[in-house]
């Protein structure tokens, strides 16, 4: 629950406006977590600055699409890749033309 995290607040209203307000505040990076519909809305609004994808060495044959149908192509640029001994791959992409960031600083 949001109340369990002291620096958490629940935003309401227009998603694009709320994200712009949060990005304008000083502090650390924003991390969005939520259901598929919420994530798709952020992608459609163009407010995602970085995609951190984990590719697992298993195929289930089912699940929701990662990306929604879009009116135009969003070109991505790979800024980091890490292969773990387990076979998991971490892939970090930023939209072409944007600068990526990591917890250690700028890429």
SULPEWO-V37483 format. One record per pair of residues at least 24 apart in sequence whose C-alpha atoms are under 10 Angstrom apart, sorted by sequence separation. I is the first residue (numbers start at 1). J is the second residue. D is the distance in whole Angstrom. If there is no record, write none. Layout:
[[I & J & D] [I & J & D]]
This chain:
[[23 & 47 & 10] [43 & 67 & 8] [44 & 68 & 8] [16 & 41 & 9] [40 & 65 & 9] [43 & 68 & 8] [44 & 69 & 9] [51 & 76 & 9] [15 & 41 & 8] [16 & 42 & 8] [19 & 45 & 10] [40 & 66 & 8] [41 & 67 & 10] [43 & 69 & 10] [44 & 70 & 7] [50 & 76 & 9] [51 & 77 & 10] [15 & 42 & 8] [20 & 47 & 8] [37 & 64 & 10] [39 & 66 & 9] [40 & 67 & 6] [41 & 68 & 8] [43 & 70 & 9] [44 & 71 & 9] [50 & 77 & 10] [51 & 78 & 9] [54 & 81 & 10] [80 & 107 & 8] [19 & 47 & 7] [36 & 64 & 7] [39 & 67 & 8] [40 & 68 & 6] [44 & 72 & 10] [46 & 74 & 9] [50 & 78 & 10] [51 & 79 & 10] [52 & 80 & 9] [53 & 81 & 10] [54 & 82 & 10] [55 & 83 & 10] [79 & 107 & 7] [16 & 45 & 7] [19 & 48 & 10] [36 & 65 & 8] [39 & 68 & 9] [40 & 69 & 9] [50 & 79 & 9] [52 & 81 & 10] [54 & 83 & 10] [57 & 86 & 8] [58 & 87 & 10] [15 & 45 & 9] [16 & 46 & 9] [36 & 66 & 8] [40 & 70 & 10] [44 & 74 & 10] [56 & 86 & 9] [57 & 87 & 6] [58 & 88 & 9] [16 & 47 & 7] [36 & 67 & 9] [37 & 68 & 9] [43 & 74 & 9] [56 & 87 & 7] [57 & 88 & 6] [15 & 47 & 10] [36 & 68 & 9] [55 & 87 & 8] [56 & 88 & 5] [57 & 89 & 9] [55 & 88 & 6] [56 & 89 & 7] [54 & 88 & 7] [55 & 89 & 5] [56 & 90 & 9] [54 & 89 & 6] [55 & 90 & 6] [53 & 89 & 8] [54 & 90 & 5] [55 & 91 & 8] [53 & 90 & 6] [54 & 91 & 6] [52 & 90 & 7] [53 & 91 & 5] [54 & 92 & 9] [52 & 91 & 6] [53 & 92 & 6] [51 & 91 & 8] [52 & 92 & 5] [53 & 93 & 8] [51 & 92 & 6] [52 & 93 & 7] [50 & 92 & 7] [51 & 93 & 5] [52 & 94 & 9] [50 & 93 & 6] [51 & 94 & 6] [49 & 93 & 9] [50 & 94 & 5] [51 & 95 & 8] [49 & 94 & 6] [50 & 95 & 7] [48 & 94 & 8] [49 & 95 & 7] [48 & 95 & 8] [49 & 96 & 10] [47 & 95 & 10] [50 & 98 & 9] [46 & 95 & 9] [49 & 98 & 7] [50 & 99 & 9] [51 & 100 & 9] [49 & 99 & 8] [50 & 100 & 6] [52 & 102 & 10] [49 & 100 & 7] [50 & 101 & 8] [49 & 101 & 9] [50 & 102 & 9] [29 & 101 & 9] [29 & 102 & 9] [29 & 103 & 8] [28 & 103 & 9]]
